[in-house]
């Protein structure tokens, strides 16, 4: 994609937001099933959307915290492939976590746990900064241009020699 000639496409942006959100929740579900599912008798949406599950007083709460933070790392990798622009990483990360906040409010009420806010604030920071770092690394790569002619032929055929 040529970055200078990008046309504003709202459908593409919405599709990227929805796809990123789906990938985030799929990854979170996978990690919760591995880390928390082995500790509890029954998995539910409480571990996804209820702020009470994000706690430091129990080992299960630490597993939930680890799942959220590892999902934010995976989200950064998803942004590297899906978004591809470093200056958009913060926007997409913030959008993901704002949508998550709204879902949490609808599901379990306003998150009043300071642990929930610290975990999600750390998650947005990790996702945005790591995503920007990965995208900047790609953007700063040297563009390799293949030459169809060698430099000797170019000098003989061009204006420089004759």
N, CA, C and O of each residue as an XYZ file, in Angstrom:
648
protein
N       0.845     -1.165      0.000
C       0.000      0.000      0.000
C       0.896      1.234      0.000
O       1.867      1.308      0.753
N       0.566      2.185     -0.836
C       1.299      3.442     -0.854
C       0.685      4.349      0.199
O      -0.508      4.648      0.147
N       1.499      4.788      1.158
C       0.968      5.502      2.302
C       0.615      6.941      2.014
O      -0.199      7.520      2.733
N       1.189      7.535      1.001
C       0.914      8.933      0.717
C      -0.421      9.163      0.055
O      -1.009     10.233      0.211
N      -0.911      8.192     -0.677
C      -2.127      8.365     -1.464
C      -3.291      7.569     -0.886
O      -4.056      6.965     -1.638
N      -3.439      7.559      0.442
C      -4.500      6.800      1.080
C      -5.778      7.635      1.071
O      -5.781      8.800      1.469
N      -6.850      7.023      0.614
C      -8.145      7.671      0.595
C      -8.882      7.269      1.867
O      -8.805      6.116      2.290
N      -9.588      8.200      2.470
C     -10.335      7.908      3.684
C     -11.499      6.997      3.351
O     -12.395      7.373      2.595
N     -11.487      5.796      3.916
C     -12.501      4.796      3.635
C     -13.131      4.363      4.960
O     -12.557      3.536      5.669
N     -14.302      4.905      5.306
C     -14.904      4.579      6.601
C     -15.286      3.110      6.739
O     -15.233      2.567      7.842
N     -15.668      2.461      5.655
C     -16.025      1.042      5.732
C     -14.808      0.188      6.054
O     -14.917     -0.797      6.784
N     -13.666      0.552      5.522
C     -12.432     -0.159      5.847
C     -12.076      0.016      7.324
O     -11.667     -0.939      7.984
N     -12.231      1.226      7.833
C     -11.926      1.495      9.239
C     -12.853      0.711     10.156
O     -12.400      0.115     11.132
N     -14.142      0.706      9.853
C     -15.098     -0.059     10.661
C     -14.790     -1.549     10.593
O     -14.845     -2.247     11.606
N     -14.468     -2.031      9.410
C     -14.128     -3.449      9.266
C     -12.867     -3.801     10.060
O     -12.798     -4.864     10.677
N     -11.878     -2.915     10.047
C     -10.659     -3.154     10.820
C     -10.942     -3.149     12.318
O     -10.391     -3.969     13.053
N     -11.794     -2.237     12.780
C     -12.153     -2.183     14.198
C     -12.866     -3.462     14.610
O     -12.527     -4.058     15.632
N     -13.849     -3.888     13.827
C     -14.607     -5.099     14.158
C     -13.701     -6.324     14.126
O     -13.780     -7.175     15.013
N     -12.855     -6.422     13.128
C     -11.957     -7.568     13.010
C     -10.954     -7.607     14.152
O     -10.685     -8.671     14.709
N     -10.401     -6.449     14.506
C      -9.452     -6.378     15.614
C     -10.138     -6.745     16.931
O      -9.562     -7.462     17.749
N     -11.353     -6.262     17.139
C     -12.100     -6.578     18.353
C     -12.380     -8.077     18.432
O     -12.234     -8.681     19.494
N     -12.782     -8.676     17.317
C     -13.044    -10.122     17.297
C     -11.779    -10.926     17.580
O     -11.809    -11.878     18.361
N     -10.676    -10.551     16.954
C      -9.420    -11.256     17.204
C      -8.990    -11.116     18.656
O      -8.487    -12.069     19.250
N      -9.182     -9.936     19.229
C      -8.823     -9.715     20.627
C      -9.629    -10.641     21.542
O      -9.063    -11.280     22.428
N     -10.948    -10.715     21.330
C     -11.787    -11.545     22.200
C     -11.563    -13.039     21.965
O     -11.679    -13.832     22.899
N     -11.246    -13.430     20.742
C     -10.908    -14.832     20.486
C      -9.633    -15.200     21.226
O      -9.555    -16.260     21.848
N      -8.636    -14.329     21.160
C      -7.378    -14.569     21.872
C      -7.598    -14.559     23.380
O      -7.063    -15.406     24.095
N      -8.383    -13.604     23.858
C      -8.675    -13.549     25.289
C      -9.409    -14.804     25.741
O      -9.106    -15.345     26.805
N     -10.357    -15.269     24.959
C     -11.070    -16.501     25.302
C     -10.162    -17.711     25.330
O     -10.274    -18.566     26.209
N      -9.261    -17.780     24.361
C      -8.299    -18.887     24.320
C      -7.399    -18.862     25.553
O      -7.190    -19.892     26.195
N      -6.869    -17.690     25.882
C      -5.977    -17.583     27.033
C      -6.723    -17.795     28.353
O      -6.187    -18.414     29.272
N      -7.939    -17.294     28.451
C      -8.727    -17.537     29.658
C      -9.047    -19.013     29.821
O      -9.035    -19.533     30.937
N      -9.331    -19.687     28.720
C      -9.634    -21.117     28.831
C      -8.412    -21.914     29.265
O      -8.544    -22.923     29.958
N      -7.227    -21.471     28.865
C      -6.008    -22.168     29.284
C      -5.646    -21.825     30.729
O      -5.411    -22.717     31.544
N      -5.604    -20.525     31.039
C      -5.120    -20.099     32.349
C      -6.176    -20.185     33.449
O      -5.867    -20.570     34.576
N      -7.417    -19.828     33.126
C      -8.465    -19.814     34.150
C      -9.305    -21.090     34.090
O      -9.746    -21.592     35.124
N      -9.524    -21.610     32.897
C     -10.373    -22.786     32.737
C      -9.877    -24.012     33.479
O     -10.667    -24.885     33.837
N      -8.596    -24.082     33.708
C      -8.045    -25.204     34.463
C      -8.237    -25.030     35.966
O      -8.060    -25.985     36.722
N      -8.595    -23.832     36.408
C      -8.728    -23.548     37.839
C     -10.170    -23.501     38.316
O     -10.429    -23.684     39.506
N     -11.109    -23.260     37.416
C     -12.515    -23.122     37.814
C     -13.326    -24.263     37.219
O     -12.930    -24.879     36.230
N     -14.469    -24.531     37.841
C     -15.300    -25.632     37.358
C     -16.118    -25.256     36.126
O     -16.472    -26.117     35.321
N     -16.417    -23.959     35.983
C     -17.259    -23.537     34.860
C     -16.830    -22.150     34.386
O     -16.799    -21.199     35.167
N     -16.500    -22.045     33.105
C     -16.143    -20.752     32.513
C     -17.422    -19.987     32.165
O     -18.431    -20.580     31.785
N     -17.361    -18.672     32.301
C     -18.500    -17.830     31.930
C     -17.991    -16.479     31.456
O     -16.789    -16.211     31.470
N     -18.912    -15.642     31.040
C     -18.557    -14.306     30.562
C     -18.108    -13.384     31.689
O     -17.629    -12.278     31.435
N     -18.260    -13.832     32.922
C     -17.813    -13.032     34.059
C     -16.331    -12.718     33.926
O     -15.904    -11.603     34.223
N     -15.552    -13.682     33.486
C     -14.098    -13.484     33.375
C     -13.735    -12.530     32.245
O     -12.655    -11.940     32.256
N     -14.623    -12.376     31.276
C     -14.398    -11.428     30.184
C     -14.781    -10.005     30.583
O     -14.012     -9.067     30.375
N     -15.976     -9.852     31.158
C     -16.598     -8.537     31.229
C     -16.932     -8.035     32.627
O     -17.390     -6.899     32.758
N     -16.731     -8.809     33.658
C     -17.061     -8.341     34.997
C     -15.782     -7.905     35.712
O     -14.814     -8.661     35.793
N     -15.793     -6.697     36.220
C     -14.589     -6.163     36.863
C     -14.231     -6.907     38.145
O     -13.095     -6.809     38.610
N     -15.163     -7.640     38.718
C     -14.908     -8.369     39.959
C     -13.905     -9.502     39.737
O     -13.179     -9.876     40.658
N     -13.862    -10.046     38.525
C     -12.959    -11.166     38.237
C     -11.500    -10.714     38.159
O     -10.589    -11.525     38.321
N     -11.282     -9.441     37.914
C      -9.915     -8.919     37.817
C      -9.486     -8.496     39.221
O      -9.745     -7.373     39.655
N      -8.833     -9.407     39.913
C      -8.454     -9.165     41.297
C      -7.062     -9.721     41.581
O      -6.596    -10.644     40.913
N      -6.423     -9.154     42.563
C      -5.098     -9.643     42.960
C      -5.154    -10.458     44.247
O      -4.110    -10.838     44.779
N      -6.338    -10.729     44.750
C      -6.461    -11.456     46.008
C      -6.515    -12.965     45.830
O      -6.418    -13.701     46.811
N      -6.668    -13.437     44.605
C      -6.741    -14.880     44.362
C      -5.874    -15.232     43.153
O      -5.598    -14.385     42.303
N      -5.460    -16.475     43.094
C      -4.640    -16.930     41.970
C      -5.432    -16.870     40.669
O      -4.870    -16.567     39.617
N      -6.720    -17.152     40.730
C      -7.561    -17.067     39.535
C      -7.592    -15.638     39.000
O      -7.576    -15.432     37.786
N      -7.635    -14.666     39.878
C      -7.601    -13.270     39.451
C      -6.299    -12.917     38.766
O      -6.293    -12.173     37.785
N      -5.199    -13.442     39.271
C      -3.899    -13.220     38.611
C      -3.885    -13.869     37.232
O      -3.291    -13.329     36.299
N      -4.529    -15.013     37.096
C      -4.610    -15.670     35.778
C      -5.446    -14.833     34.808
O      -5.128    -14.750     33.621
N      -6.516    -14.212     35.315
C      -7.329    -13.319     34.481
C      -6.493    -12.112     34.051
O      -6.541    -11.705     32.891
N      -5.733    -11.546     34.977
C      -4.872    -10.401     34.662
C      -3.843    -10.782     33.601
O      -3.616    -10.030     32.653
N      -3.225    -11.943     33.760
C      -2.243    -12.408     32.773
C      -2.898    -12.600     31.411
O      -2.297    -12.280     30.386
N      -4.114    -13.114     31.389
C      -4.825    -13.308     30.125
C      -5.079    -11.981     29.421
O      -4.906    -11.872     28.208
N      -5.490    -10.975     30.185
C      -5.738     -9.664     29.589
C      -4.454     -9.033     29.048
O      -4.453     -8.461     27.958
N      -3.375     -9.138     29.802
C      -2.120     -8.522     29.340
C      -1.525     -9.268     28.154
O      -0.986     -8.638     27.245
N      -1.611    -10.591     28.143
C      -1.123    -11.351     26.988
C      -1.989    -11.104     25.755
O      -1.495    -11.122     24.628
N      -3.276    -10.876     25.974
C      -4.152    -10.537     24.848
C      -3.803     -9.181     24.256
O      -3.937     -8.980     23.049
N      -3.360     -8.258     25.084
C      -2.952     -6.953     24.547
C      -1.666     -7.076     23.733
O      -1.489     -6.365     22.743
N      -0.766     -7.974     24.141
C       0.440     -8.228     23.331
C       0.036     -8.832     21.985
O       0.547     -8.430     20.940
N      -0.875     -9.793     22.018
C      -1.361    -10.385     20.764
C      -2.075     -9.334     19.916
O      -1.964     -9.348     18.690
N      -2.806     -8.426     20.559
C      -3.471     -7.349     19.822
C      -2.495     -6.446     19.108
O      -2.786     -5.955     18.017
N      -1.343     -6.221     19.702
C      -0.308     -5.419     19.039
C       0.191     -6.118     17.782
O       0.423     -5.477     16.757
N       0.355     -7.424     17.865
C       0.784     -8.186     16.687
C      -0.311     -8.159     15.624
O      -0.019     -8.048     14.434
N      -1.571     -8.261     16.052
C      -2.667     -8.172     15.086
C      -2.679     -6.819     14.393
O      -2.927     -6.742     13.190
N      -2.416     -5.752     15.136
C      -2.375     -4.415     14.521
C      -1.226     -4.295     13.534
O      -1.342     -3.598     12.526
N      -0.127     -4.963     13.815
C       1.014     -4.951     12.902
C       0.597     -5.476     11.531
O       1.016     -4.931     10.510
N      -0.209     -6.509     11.494
C      -0.639     -7.084     10.224
C      -1.910     -6.446      9.676
O      -2.088     -6.377      8.460
N      -2.786     -5.984     10.545
C      -4.090     -5.494     10.112
C      -4.093     -3.989      9.828
O      -4.655     -3.553      8.823
N      -3.482     -3.207     10.685
C      -3.530     -1.752     10.576
C      -2.361     -1.225      9.751
O      -2.554     -0.379      8.878
N      -1.171     -1.706     10.011
C       0.050     -1.436      9.247
C       0.602     -0.018      9.360
O       1.634      0.266      8.752
N      -0.017      0.864     10.089
C       0.477      2.239     10.223
C       0.698      2.547     11.690
O      -0.183      2.327     12.521
N       1.870      3.054     12.001
C       2.205      3.321     13.398
C       1.344      4.436     13.998
O       1.004      4.391     15.180
N       0.998      5.424     13.192
C       0.234      6.542     13.750
C      -1.230      6.186     14.001
O      -1.948      6.969     14.624
N      -1.686      5.035     13.537
C      -3.063      4.605     13.782
C      -3.178      3.651     14.966
O      -4.288      3.332     15.391
N      -2.058      3.193     15.503
C      -2.091      2.168     16.553
C      -2.773      2.658     17.822
O      -3.569      1.925     18.411
N      -2.486      3.862     18.250
C      -3.121      4.396     19.450
C      -4.626      4.535     19.251
O      -5.402      4.235     20.158
N      -5.041      4.985     18.080
C      -6.470      5.147     17.799
C      -7.204      3.815     17.877
O      -8.261      3.720     18.500
N      -6.651      2.799     17.254
C      -7.311      1.494     17.241
C      -7.261      0.832     18.614
O      -8.211      0.153     19.004
N      -6.172      1.018     19.349
C      -6.088      0.465     20.701
C      -7.114      1.130     21.618
O      -7.818      0.454     22.368
N      -7.191      2.440     21.550
C      -8.155      3.159     22.377
C      -9.586      2.776     22.024
O     -10.427      2.620     22.910
N      -9.860      2.626     20.748
C     -11.198      2.221     20.316
C     -11.539      0.834     20.855
O     -12.650      0.614     21.337
N     -10.604     -0.091     20.777
C     -10.837     -1.441     21.287
C     -11.167     -1.413     22.774
O     -12.119     -2.061     23.209
N     -10.397     -0.674     23.549
C     -10.614     -0.653     24.992
C     -11.829      0.181     25.389
O     -12.428     -0.090     26.430
N     -12.214      1.183     24.603
C     -13.449      1.923     24.877
C     -14.657      1.038     24.610
O     -15.613      1.047     25.385
N     -14.627      0.281     23.531
C     -15.712     -0.673     23.260
C     -15.771     -1.714     24.383
O     -16.855     -2.085     24.834
N     -14.605     -2.179     24.828
C     -14.563     -3.143     25.939
C     -15.152     -2.529     27.210
O     -15.883     -3.199     27.939
N     -14.841     -1.268     27.477
C     -15.403     -0.586     28.638
C     -16.922     -0.529     28.555
O     -17.600     -0.804     29.545
N     -17.471     -0.178     27.397
C     -18.926     -0.116     27.243
C     -19.572     -1.482     27.448
O     -20.626     -1.586     28.076
N     -18.942     -2.524     26.922
C     -19.486     -3.870     27.121
C     -19.438     -4.242     28.600
O     -20.378     -4.843     29.119
N     -18.358     -3.891     29.276
C     -18.243     -4.162     30.713
C     -19.295     -3.406     31.515
O     -19.850     -3.947     32.471
N     -19.571     -2.170     31.136
C     -20.597     -1.382     31.831
C     -21.964     -2.020     31.646
O     -22.734     -2.118     32.601
N     -22.275     -2.455     30.433
C     -23.566     -3.094     30.181
C     -23.667     -4.419     30.933
O     -24.726     -4.755     31.462
N     -22.584     -5.162     30.981
C     -22.607     -6.490     31.597
C     -22.609     -6.432     33.119
O     -23.436     -7.083     33.758
N     -21.696     -5.665     33.710
C     -21.551     -5.729     35.158
C     -21.577     -4.398     35.877
O     -21.308     -4.346     37.077
N     -21.892     -3.326     35.184
C     -21.908     -2.016     35.820
C     -20.567     -1.315     35.684
O     -19.622     -1.840     35.097
N     -20.513     -0.111     36.245
C     -19.300      0.702     36.160
C     -18.174      0.023     36.938
O     -18.349     -0.317     38.108
N     -17.011     -0.179     36.294
C     -15.891     -0.834     36.984
C     -15.354      0.040     38.126
O     -14.745      1.083     37.890
N     -15.590     -0.401     39.354
C     -15.155      0.387     40.506
C     -13.867     -0.150     41.124
O     -13.398      0.371     42.136
N     -13.304     -1.175     40.527
C     -12.066     -1.756     41.037
C     -10.867     -1.034     40.425
O     -10.769     -0.882     39.207
N      -9.967     -0.596     41.288
C      -8.757      0.078     40.800
C      -7.887     -0.911     40.026
O      -7.169     -0.521     39.106
N      -7.950     -2.185     40.396
C      -7.176     -3.210     39.690
C      -7.632     -3.323     38.241
O      -6.807     -3.462     37.338
N      -8.939     -3.264     38.017
C      -9.473     -3.347     36.659
C      -8.937     -2.188     35.819
O      -8.531     -2.386     34.674
N      -8.935     -0.983     36.386
C      -8.466      0.191     35.655
C      -6.976      0.110     35.370
O      -6.530      0.493     34.288
N      -6.202     -0.386     36.332
C      -4.751     -0.514     36.123
C      -4.457     -1.551     35.048
O      -3.607     -1.330     34.185
N      -5.158     -2.685     35.097
C      -4.926     -3.747     34.101
C      -5.305     -3.271     32.703
O      -4.556     -3.495     31.752
N      -6.441     -2.627     32.569
C      -6.866     -2.173     31.244
C      -6.063     -0.978     30.761
O      -5.820     -0.841     29.562
N      -5.647     -0.107     31.680
C      -4.751      0.988     31.289
C      -3.402      0.463     30.830
O      -2.833      0.954     29.856
N      -2.893     -0.542     31.539
C      -1.639     -1.180     31.110
C      -1.828     -1.896     29.782
O      -0.940     -1.880     28.930
N      -2.975     -2.519     29.608
C      -3.250     -3.225     28.357
C      -3.278     -2.298     27.153
O      -2.721     -2.617     26.103
N      -3.930     -1.142     27.308
C      -3.970     -0.199     26.183
C      -2.582      0.357     25.906
O      -2.219      0.572     24.750
N      -1.797      0.591     26.966
C      -0.436      1.095     26.761
C       0.439      0.059     26.063
O       1.185      0.391     25.142
N       0.349     -1.184     26.499
C       1.144     -2.247     25.873
C       0.742     -2.422     24.417
O       1.598     -2.520     23.538
N      -0.563     -2.461     24.165
C      -1.029     -2.676     22.792
C      -0.622     -1.525     21.880
O      -0.151     -1.752     20.766
N      -0.800     -0.301     22.343
C      -0.485      0.855     21.507
C       1.020      0.991     21.285
O       1.467      1.176     20.152
N       1.796      0.902     22.351
C       3.239      1.116     22.219
C       3.932     -0.022     21.475
O       4.789      0.224     20.626
N       3.570     -1.252     21.783
C       4.173     -2.374     21.065
C       3.725     -2.394     19.607
O       4.524     -2.681     18.716
N       2.446     -2.088     19.360
C       1.971     -2.010     17.979
C       2.687     -0.928     17.192
O       3.063     -1.139     16.039
N       2.879      0.248     17.817
C       3.621      1.318     17.153
C       5.060      0.903     16.891
O       5.606      1.174     15.822
N       5.664      0.256     17.853
C       7.059     -0.180     17.698
C       7.191     -1.153     16.527
O       8.101     -1.024     15.709
N       6.289     -2.116     16.449
C       6.348     -3.088     15.351
C       6.100     -2.416     14.003
O       6.783     -2.718     13.024
N       5.134     -1.515     13.950
C       4.825     -0.836     12.688
C       5.945      0.112     12.264
O       6.263      0.210     11.079
N       6.541      0.810     13.233
C       7.660      1.705     12.900
C       8.834      0.902     12.369
O       9.517      1.321     11.435
N       9.061     -0.256     12.973
C      10.158     -1.101     12.498
C       9.948     -1.480     11.035
O      10.901     -1.508     10.257
N       8.704     -1.771     10.658
C       8.411     -2.096      9.264
C       8.514     -0.864      8.375
O       9.044     -0.943      7.267
N       8.014      0.267      8.848
C       8.030      1.481      8.038
C       9.445      1.979      7.767
O       9.691      2.613      6.741
N      10.367      1.703      8.665
C      11.739      2.173      8.501
C      12.632      1.200      7.733
O      13.819      1.464      7.545
N      12.073      0.091      7.294
C      12.877     -0.832      6.505
C      13.217     -0.204      5.172
O      12.444      0.566      4.600
N      14.380     -0.551      4.703
C      14.835     -0.031      3.428
C      14.016     -0.652      2.300
O      13.733     -1.850      2.304
N      13.649      0.175      1.352
C      12.901     -0.302      0.187
C      13.916     -0.788     -0.836
O      14.757     -0.025     -1.312
N      13.823     -2.046     -1.159
C      14.777     -2.584     -2.127
C      14.222     -2.398     -3.536
O      13.090     -2.779     -3.836
N      15.037     -1.811     -4.377
C      14.676     -1.606     -5.772
C      15.519     -2.535     -6.623
O      16.748     -2.514     -6.557
N      14.860     -3.338     -7.408
C      15.613     -4.235     -8.284
C      15.947     -3.498     -9.565
O      15.108     -2.796    -10.129
N      17.159     -3.661    -10.011
C      17.597     -3.018    -11.243
C      17.444     -4.006    -12.385
O      17.842     -5.168    -12.302
N      16.864     -3.505    -13.429
C      16.712     -4.344    -14.612
C      17.971     -4.319    -15.474
O      18.212     -5.240    -16.255
N      18.772     -3.263    -15.331
C      20.015     -3.137    -16.078
C      21.152     -2.930    -15.097
O      20.957     -2.380    -14.013
N      22.291     -3.354    -15.465
C      23.450     -3.106    -14.612
C      23.884     -1.649    -14.781
O      23.466     -0.980    -15.726
N      24.705     -1.169    -13.884
C      25.130      0.226    -13.953
C      26.016      0.475    -15.174
O      26.024      1.583    -15.709
N      26.757     -0.532    -15.620
C      27.606     -0.353    -16.795
C      26.756     -0.120    -18.041
O      27.058      0.754    -18.853
N      25.687     -0.911    -18.185
C      24.806     -0.727    -19.328
C      24.079      0.613    -19.245
O      23.831      1.254    -20.267
N      23.746      1.025    -18.048
C      23.070      2.310    -17.889
C      23.961      3.462    -18.342
O      23.500      4.394    -19.001
N      25.213      3.389    -17.989
C      26.133      4.453    -18.395
C      26.370      4.457    -19.888
O      26.516      5.524    -20.484
N      26.413      3.282    -20.511
C      26.642      3.209    -21.949
C      25.398      3.638    -22.732
O      25.507      4.269    -23.784
N      24.210      3.290    -22.210
C      22.989      3.598    -22.943
C      22.451      5.003    -22.634
O      21.684      5.552    -23.426
N      22.829      5.569    -21.536
C      22.247      6.841    -21.109
C      22.972      8.043    -21.701
O      23.853      7.926    -22.553
N      22.569      9.162    -21.223
C      23.115     10.425    -21.707
C      24.510     10.734    -21.170
O      25.193     11.619    -21.686
N      24.926     10.017    -20.150
C      26.187     10.358    -19.522
C      27.391     10.098    -20.429
O      28.390     10.812    -20.338
N      27.318      9.111    -21.285
C      28.471      8.746    -22.130
C      28.365      9.435    -23.477
O      29.365      9.941    -23.986
N      27.270      9.465    -24.022
C      27.379     10.010    -25.341
C      26.142     10.543    -25.900
O      26.135     11.033    -27.030
